[in-house]
Amino acid sequence: MTLRKGLTIGEFATVTRLSVRTLRRYHECGLLVPATVDPHTNYRYYLPDQIATAQVIHRLRELDVPLAEVRSIITTGDPRQRAELIAGHLRRLEAELDRTRAAVVSLRQLLQPDAATLDVELRSVPARTVVAISATVRIDDSLAWFDTAMDELDAAFPQPERAGPPGGRYANELFTDGVGVMTVFRPVRSPRGGGRMEVVEFPAADLAVTVHPGPHDDIDVTYGRLGDWVVSHALGIDGPVHETYLAGPRDTGDARRWRTEIGWPVFRLTPG
């Protein structure tokens, strides 16, 4: 009686849902090597305990994990390290999903022909004193930096000390060059500095102001429409954009209730 050498490649393909062609490719690149290969027939045989490994590879490839990274995951002997490698890729996927979701929301807004009407107010804002944190930031790091800076301001100035909603001022270079000065601030009753926090005097400004409702996934559409309004009214942009968070994630978990006021410093163009 001939002892069974294991699962044939066809049987293994059936139980793992990986095609024979894929299994051959994984063998050639050293990702999933058969337990034995018959030297006379070149038939490949797999053991039952390779099924779970094959399924892990299958799921990782469905998530577009590169082959080199899949290899590093399945060859890692430490379960904790293996889990962290997978978790790291999942975090990258989640970030990519967020970007995709934001792009879809923006495109849907842009495809609405009746959505171009925007309520814009020309507002003269007097000089004011605030407590602020500023830094030169890469745009890819801007959300994390914003959250950390706002946490510091909130911790230093609890609710009774606040004199209005928080806000931010963002240099144009942040958008044009991908790196620029970000400033987040809070109006407070008794401004004081400390650590990264500084007392800052904002000069008076003339702003074209509109309110973006809801989540920030499509806030770029509101920016574009505000820019269109500014140009069509013969106004020029003068300085960094202002944002005021009338209601945001720190106020409510319901993103539909968020209200972000966008203000562009403007001046009237002289006909020439």
NUFIKE-790760 format. One record per residue (C-alpha): residue number from 1; y negated, x negated, z; residue in three letters. Coordinates in steps of 0.05 Angstrom, whole numbers, padded with zeros to 5 digits, always signed. Each point is the difference from the previous one (the first is absolute). Example, Ala and Ser with C-alpha at 12.3 -4.5 7.8 and 13.67 -1.06 7.14 Angstrom:
<recs>
<n: 1; y: +00090; x: -00246; z: +00156; res: ALA>
<n: 2; y: -00069; x: -00027; z: -00013; res: SER>
</recs>
This chain:
<recs>
<n: 1; y: +00000; x: +00000; z: +00000; res: MET>
<n: 2; y: -00068; x: -00028; z: -00020; res: THR>
<n: 3; y: -00053; x: +00002; z: +00054; res: LEU>
<n: 4; y: -00064; x: +00034; z: -00019; res: ARG>
<n: 5; y: -00057; x: -00051; z: -00006; res: LYS>
<n: 6; y: -00054; x: +00049; z: +00015; res: GLY>
<n: 7; y: -00042; x: +00050; z: -00038; res: LEU>
<n: 8; y: -00006; x: -00012; z: -00075; res: THR>
<n: 9; y: -00070; x: -00004; z: -00027; res: ILE>
<n: 10; y: +00008; x: +00070; z: -00028; res: GLY>
<n: 11; y: +00022; x: +00028; z: +00066; res: GLU>
<n: 12; y: -00055; x: -00037; z: +00036; res: PHE>
<n: 13; y: -00051; x: +00027; z: -00049; res: ALA>
<n: 14; y: +00024; x: +00071; z: +00014; res: THR>
<n: 15; y: -00005; x: -00004; z: +00076; res: VAL>
<n: 16; y: -00067; x: -00037; z: +00000; res: THR>
<n: 17; y: -00034; x: +00038; z: -00058; res: ARG>
<n: 18; y: -00016; x: -00067; z: -00032; res: LEU>
<n: 19; y: +00019; x: -00008; z: -00073; res: SER>
<n: 20; y: +00050; x: -00053; z: -00021; res: VAL>
<n: 21; y: -00055; x: -00033; z: -00041; res: ARG>
<n: 22; y: -00045; x: -00004; z: +00062; res: THR>
<n: 23; y: +00057; x: -00028; z: +00042; res: LEU>
<n: 24; y: +00013; x: -00054; z: -00052; res: ARG>
<n: 25; y: -00074; x: -00017; z: +00000; res: ARG>
<n: 26; y: -00002; x: -00005; z: +00076; res: TYR>
<n: 27; y: +00061; x: -00045; z: -00003; res: HIS>
<n: 28; y: -00032; x: -00046; z: -00052; res: GLU>
<n: 29; y: -00063; x: -00009; z: +00041; res: CYS>
<n: 30; y: +00039; x: -00010; z: +00065; res: GLY>
<n: 31; y: -00027; x: +00063; z: +00033; res: LEU>
<n: 32; y: +00067; x: +00035; z: +00010; res: LEU>
<n: 33; y: +00060; x: -00044; z: -00014; res: VAL>
<n: 34; y: +00070; x: +00031; z: -00004; res: PRO>
<n: 35; y: +00049; x: -00017; z: +00055; res: ALA>
<n: 36; y: +00048; x: -00029; z: -00052; res: THR>
<n: 37; y: +00002; x: -00011; z: -00074; res: VAL>
<n: 38; y: +00068; x: -00004; z: -00034; res: ASP>
<n: 39; y: +00003; x: -00069; z: -00033; res: PRO>
<n: 40; y: +00044; x: +00026; z: -00056; res: HIS>
<n: 41; y: -00032; x: +00067; z: -00017; res: THR>
<n: 42; y: -00071; x: -00011; z: +00028; res: ASN>
<n: 43; y: +00006; x: +00068; z: +00033; res: TYR>
<n: 44; y: -00048; x: +00008; z: +00058; res: ARG>
<n: 45; y: +00024; x: +00029; z: +00066; res: TYR>
<n: 46; y: -00043; x: +00024; z: +00058; res: TYR>
<n: 47; y: +00017; x: +00013; z: +00073; res: LEU>
<n: 48; y: -00017; x: +00065; z: +00036; res: PRO>
<n: 49; y: -00047; x: -00035; z: +00047; res: ASP>
<n: 50; y: -00044; x: -00018; z: -00060; res: GLN>
<n: 51; y: -00015; x: +00073; z: -00013; res: ILE>
<n: 52; y: -00055; x: +00004; z: +00052; res: ALA>
<n: 53; y: -00033; x: -00064; z: -00028; res: THR>
<n: 54; y: +00002; x: +00029; z: -00070; res: ALA>
<n: 55; y: -00033; x: +00064; z: +00025; res: GLN>
<n: 56; y: -00055; x: -00038; z: +00035; res: VAL>
<n: 57; y: -00013; x: -00038; z: -00065; res: ILE>
<n: 58; y: -00001; x: +00065; z: -00038; res: HIS>
<n: 59; y: -00051; x: +00032; z: +00045; res: ARG>
<n: 60; y: -00044; x: -00062; z: +00001; res: LEU>
<n: 61; y: +00000; x: -00004; z: -00076; res: ARG>
<n: 62; y: -00018; x: +00074; z: -00003; res: GLU>
<n: 63; y: -00061; x: -00019; z: +00040; res: LEU>
<n: 64; y: -00016; x: -00055; z: -00051; res: ASP>
<n: 65; y: +00013; x: -00057; z: +00049; res: VAL>
<n: 66; y: +00003; x: -00064; z: -00042; res: PRO>
<n: 67; y: +00069; x: -00031; z: -00007; res: LEU>
<n: 68; y: -00021; x: -00063; z: +00037; res: ALA>
<n: 69; y: -00024; x: +00041; z: +00059; res: GLU>
<n: 70; y: +00064; x: +00042; z: -00001; res: VAL>
<n: 71; y: +00040; x: -00065; z: +00003; res: ARG>
<n: 72; y: -00039; x: -00025; z: +00060; res: SER>
<n: 73; y: +00011; x: +00066; z: +00036; res: ILE>
<n: 74; y: +00075; x: +00005; z: -00010; res: ILE>
<n: 75; y: +00012; x: -00073; z: +00016; res: THR>
<n: 76; y: -00038; x: +00003; z: +00065; res: THR>
<n: 77; y: +00048; x: -00004; z: +00058; res: GLY>
<n: 78; y: -00049; x: +00024; z: +00052; res: ASP>
<n: 79; y: -00002; x: +00077; z: +00000; res: PRO>
<n: 80; y: -00070; x: +00000; z: +00029; res: ARG>
<n: 81; y: -00027; x: -00046; z: -00053; res: GLN>
<n: 82; y: +00035; x: +00041; z: -00054; res: ARG>
<n: 83; y: -00032; x: +00064; z: +00028; res: ALA>
<n: 84; y: -00069; x: -00033; z: +00000; res: GLU>
<n: 85; y: +00008; x: -00023; z: -00072; res: LEU>
<n: 86; y: +00017; x: +00071; z: -00021; res: ILE>
<n: 87; y: -00056; x: +00029; z: +00044; res: ALA>
<n: 88; y: -00050; x: -00047; z: -00033; res: GLY>
<n: 89; y: +00018; x: +00025; z: -00068; res: HIS>
<n: 90; y: -00004; x: +00073; z: +00023; res: LEU>
<n: 91; y: -00070; x: -00013; z: +00026; res: ARG>
<n: 92; y: -00020; x: -00027; z: -00068; res: ARG>
<n: 93; y: +00031; x: +00061; z: -00033; res: LEU>
<n: 94; y: -00038; x: +00047; z: +00046; res: GLU>
<n: 95; y: -00065; x: -00036; z: -00017; res: ALA>
<n: 96; y: +00016; x: +00007; z: -00074; res: GLU>
<n: 97; y: +00014; x: +00074; z: +00010; res: LEU>
<n: 98; y: -00068; x: +00008; z: +00034; res: ASP>
<n: 99; y: -00034; x: -00033; z: -00060; res: ARG>
<n: 100; y: +00039; x: +00044; z: -00048; res: THR>
<n: 101; y: -00017; x: +00063; z: +00040; res: ARG>
<n: 102; y: -00074; x: -00018; z: +00000; res: ALA>
<n: 103; y: +00001; x: -00012; z: -00075; res: ALA>
<n: 104; y: +00033; x: +00067; z: -00013; res: VAL>
<n: 105; y: -00050; x: +00037; z: +00044; res: VAL>
<n: 106; y: -00058; x: -00035; z: -00036; res: SER>
<n: 107; y: +00027; x: +00017; z: -00068; res: LEU>
<n: 108; y: +00009; x: +00073; z: +00018; res: ARG>
<n: 109; y: -00072; x: +00003; z: +00023; res: GLN>
<n: 110; y: -00024; x: -00033; z: -00064; res: LEU>
<n: 111; y: +00039; x: +00050; z: -00042; res: LEU>
<n: 112; y: -00037; x: +00059; z: +00031; res: GLN>
<n: 113; y: -00056; x: +00016; z: -00050; res: PRO>
<n: 114; y: -00038; x: +00044; z: +00049; res: ASP>
<n: 115; y: +00000; x: -00051; z: +00057; res: ALA>
<n: 116; y: -00056; x: -00044; z: -00026; res: ALA>
<n: 117; y: -00055; x: +00039; z: +00037; res: THR>
<n: 118; y: -00021; x: -00038; z: +00062; res: LEU>
<n: 119; y: -00046; x: +00019; z: +00056; res: ASP>
<n: 120; y: -00047; x: -00060; z: +00008; res: VAL>
<n: 121; y: -00059; x: -00007; z: +00047; res: GLU>
<n: 122; y: -00056; x: -00051; z: -00005; res: LEU>
<n: 123; y: -00011; x: -00020; z: +00072; res: ARG>
<n: 124; y: -00049; x: -00048; z: +00033; res: SER>
<n: 125; y: +00035; x: -00031; z: +00060; res: VAL>
<n: 126; y: -00044; x: -00033; z: +00053; res: PRO>
<n: 127; y: +00014; x: -00068; z: +00029; res: ALA>
<n: 128; y: +00052; x: +00001; z: +00055; res: ARG>
<n: 129; y: +00034; x: -00044; z: +00050; res: THR>
<n: 130; y: +00076; x: -00001; z: +00003; res: VAL>
<n: 131; y: +00057; x: -00043; z: +00028; res: VAL>
<n: 132; y: +00039; x: -00030; z: -00057; res: ALA>
<n: 133; y: +00055; x: -00049; z: -00019; res: ILE>
<n: 134; y: -00005; x: -00037; z: -00066; res: SER>
<n: 135; y: +00044; x: -00048; z: -00038; res: ALA>
<n: 136; y: +00015; x: -00024; z: -00070; res: THR>
<n: 137; y: +00065; x: +00036; z: -00018; res: VAL>
<n: 138; y: +00048; x: +00003; z: -00059; res: ARG>
<n: 139; y: +00006; x: +00070; z: -00027; res: ILE>
<n: 140; y: +00076; x: -00002; z: +00009; res: ASP>
<n: 141; y: -00011; x: -00012; z: +00075; res: ASP>
<n: 142; y: -00058; x: +00049; z: +00007; res: SER>
<n: 143; y: +00039; x: +00059; z: +00032; res: LEU>
<n: 144; y: +00033; x: -00043; z: +00052; res: ALA>
<n: 145; y: -00066; x: -00035; z: +00016; res: TRP>
<n: 146; y: -00036; x: +00067; z: +00005; res: PHE>
<n: 147; y: +00051; x: +00028; z: +00049; res: ASP>
<n: 148; y: -00003; x: -00061; z: +00045; res: THR>
<n: 149; y: -00076; x: -00002; z: +00000; res: ALA>
<n: 150; y: -00007; x: +00074; z: +00015; res: MET>
<n: 151; y: +00051; x: -00007; z: +00056; res: ASP>
<n: 152; y: -00046; x: -00052; z: +00032; res: GLU>
<n: 153; y: -00061; x: +00044; z: -00006; res: LEU>
<n: 154; y: +00036; x: +00061; z: +00027; res: ASP>
<n: 155; y: +00026; x: -00040; z: +00059; res: ALA>
<n: 156; y: -00069; x: -00028; z: +00017; res: ALA>
<n: 157; y: -00036; x: +00067; z: -00007; res: PHE>
<n: 158; y: +00038; x: +00061; z: +00024; res: PRO>
<n: 159; y: -00020; x: +00070; z: -00021; res: GLN>
<n: 160; y: -00058; x: +00011; z: +00050; res: PRO>
<n: 161; y: -00036; x: -00062; z: -00026; res: GLU>
<n: 162; y: +00003; x: +00018; z: -00073; res: ARG>
<n: 163; y: -00062; x: +00028; z: -00035; res: ALA>
<n: 164; y: +00030; x: +00021; z: -00067; res: GLY>
<n: 165; y: +00059; x: -00009; z: -00048; res: PRO>
<n: 166; y: +00022; x: -00070; z: -00019; res: PRO>
<n: 167; y: -00014; x: -00031; z: -00067; res: GLY>
<n: 168; y: +00008; x: -00059; z: -00045; res: GLY>
<n: 169; y: -00042; x: -00041; z: -00049; res: ARG>
<n: 170; y: +00038; x: -00035; z: -00056; res: TYR>
<n: 171; y: -00028; x: -00054; z: -00045; res: ALA>
<n: 172; y: +00006; x: +00013; z: -00074; res: ASN>
<n: 173; y: +00039; x: -00066; z: -00007; res: GLU>
<n: 174; y: +00057; x: +00031; z: +00039; res: LEU>
<n: 175; y: +00013; x: +00045; z: -00060; res: PHE>
<n: 176; y: -00024; x: -00044; z: -00057; res: THR>
<n: 177; y: +00031; x: -00066; z: +00023; res: ASP>
<n: 178; y: +00055; x: +00024; z: +00047; res: GLY>
<n: 179; y: -00032; x: -00034; z: +00060; res: VAL>
<n: 180; y: -00065; x: +00015; z: +00036; res: GLY>
<n: 181; y: -00035; x: +00016; z: +00065; res: VAL>
<n: 182; y: +00025; x: +00061; z: +00038; res: MET>
<n: 183; y: -00039; x: +00028; z: +00058; res: THR>
<n: 184; y: +00024; x: +00057; z: +00045; res: VAL>
<n: 185; y: -00046; x: +00029; z: +00052; res: PHE>
<n: 186; y: -00013; x: +00053; z: +00053; res: ARG>
<n: 187; y: -00066; x: +00029; z: +00021; res: PRO>
<n: 188; y: +00000; x: -00003; z: +00076; res: VAL>
<n: 189; y: -00048; x: +00019; z: +00056; res: ARG>
<n: 190; y: -00007; x: -00070; z: +00029; res: SER>
<n: 191; y: +00017; x: -00052; z: -00053; res: PRO>
<n: 192; y: +00030; x: -00066; z: +00025; res: ARG>
<n: 193; y: +00038; x: -00056; z: -00032; res: GLY>
<n: 194; y: +00061; x: -00039; z: +00022; res: GLY>
<n: 195; y: +00056; x: -00037; z: -00035; res: GLY>
<n: 196; y: -00004; x: +00017; z: -00074; res: ARG>
<n: 197; y: -00047; x: +00058; z: +00014; res: MET>
<n: 198; y: -00074; x: -00009; z: -00015; res: GLU>
<n: 199; y: -00061; x: +00044; z: +00007; res: VAL>
<n: 200; y: -00025; x: +00010; z: -00071; res: VAL>
<n: 201; y: -00065; x: +00030; z: -00027; res: GLU>
<n: 202; y: +00011; x: +00039; z: -00063; res: PHE>
<n: 203; y: -00064; x: +00007; z: -00041; res: PRO>
<n: 204; y: -00025; x: +00066; z: -00027; res: ALA>
<n: 205; y: +00032; x: +00020; z: -00066; res: ALA>
<n: 206; y: -00002; x: +00053; z: -00054; res: ASP>
<n: 207; y: +00070; x: +00025; z: -00013; res: LEU>
<n: 208; y: +00035; x: +00044; z: -00050; res: ALA>
<n: 209; y: +00049; x: +00036; z: +00045; res: VAL>
<n: 210; y: +00062; x: +00041; z: -00012; res: THR>
<n: 211; y: +00060; x: +00020; z: +00042; res: VAL>
<n: 212; y: +00072; x: -00015; z: -00020; res: HIS>
<n: 213; y: +00046; x: +00053; z: +00030; res: PRO>
<n: 214; y: +00072; x: -00013; z: +00020; res: GLY>
<n: 215; y: +00043; x: -00063; z: -00003; res: PRO>
<n: 216; y: -00025; x: -00065; z: -00030; res: HIS>
<n: 217; y: +00053; x: -00003; z: -00055; res: ASP>
<n: 218; y: -00050; x: +00023; z: -00052; res: ASP>
<n: 219; y: -00065; x: -00024; z: +00031; res: ILE>
<n: 220; y: -00009; x: -00045; z: -00061; res: ASP>
<n: 221; y: -00010; x: +00063; z: -00041; res: VAL>
<n: 222; y: -00057; x: +00022; z: +00045; res: THR>
<n: 223; y: -00031; x: -00069; z: -00005; res: TYR>
<n: 224; y: +00003; x: +00004; z: -00076; res: GLY>
<n: 225; y: -00032; x: +00068; z: -00002; res: ARG>
<n: 226; y: -00055; x: -00022; z: +00048; res: LEU>
<n: 227; y: -00013; x: -00060; z: -00044; res: GLY>
<n: 228; y: -00005; x: +00046; z: -00060; res: ASP>
<n: 229; y: -00050; x: +00044; z: +00037; res: TRP>
<n: 230; y: -00042; x: -00061; z: +00020; res: VAL>
<n: 231; y: -00003; x: -00026; z: -00072; res: VAL>
<n: 232; y: -00014; x: +00069; z: -00030; res: SER>
<n: 233; y: -00059; x: +00008; z: +00048; res: HIS>
<n: 234; y: -00032; x: -00066; z: -00021; res: ALA>
<n: 235; y: +00015; x: -00034; z: +00066; res: LEU>
<n: 236; y: +00023; x: -00071; z: +00012; res: GLY>
<n: 237; y: +00048; x: -00024; z: +00054; res: ILE>
<n: 238; y: -00033; x: -00043; z: +00053; res: ASP>
<n: 239; y: +00046; x: -00033; z: +00050; res: GLY>
<n: 240; y: +00067; x: +00012; z: +00033; res: PRO>
<n: 241; y: +00032; x: +00068; z: +00002; res: VAL>
<n: 242; y: -00002; x: +00039; z: +00066; res: HIS>
<n: 243; y: +00056; x: +00043; z: +00026; res: GLU>
<n: 244; y: -00004; x: +00046; z: +00060; res: THR>
<n: 245; y: +00065; x: +00029; z: +00028; res: TYR>
<n: 246; y: -00021; x: +00070; z: +00020; res: LEU>
<n: 247; y: +00074; x: +00015; z: +00013; res: ALA>
<n: 248; y: +00057; x: -00047; z: -00011; res: GLY>
<n: 249; y: +00069; x: -00023; z: +00024; res: PRO>
<n: 250; y: -00029; x: -00016; z: +00069; res: ARG>
<n: 251; y: -00023; x: +00072; z: +00007; res: ASP>
<n: 252; y: +00058; x: +00040; z: -00030; res: THR>
<n: 253; y: +00069; x: -00012; z: -00029; res: GLY>
<n: 254; y: -00013; x: +00054; z: -00052; res: ASP>
<n: 255; y: -00026; x: -00039; z: -00060; res: ALA>
<n: 256; y: -00025; x: +00064; z: -00032; res: ARG>
<n: 257; y: -00054; x: +00002; z: +00054; res: ARG>
<n: 258; y: -00026; x: -00070; z: -00013; res: TRP>
<n: 259; y: -00072; x: -00006; z: -00023; res: ARG>
<n: 260; y: -00028; x: -00066; z: -00025; res: THR>
<n: 261; y: -00074; x: -00005; z: -00016; res: GLU>
<n: 262; y: -00015; x: -00050; z: -00055; res: ILE>
<n: 263; y: -00071; x: -00026; z: -00007; res: GLY>
<n: 264; y: -00025; x: -00047; z: -00054; res: TRP>
<n: 265; y: -00067; x: -00033; z: +00011; res: PRO>
<n: 266; y: -00041; x: +00017; z: -00061; res: VAL>
<n: 267; y: -00068; x: -00010; z: -00032; res: PHE>
<n: 268; y: -00034; x: +00035; z: -00058; res: ARG>
<n: 269; y: +00002; x: -00038; z: -00066; res: LEU>
<n: 270; y: -00066; x: -00013; z: -00034; res: THR>
<n: 271; y: +00001; x: +00021; z: -00074; res: PRO>
<n: 272; y: -00009; x: -00060; z: -00044; res: GLY>
</recs>
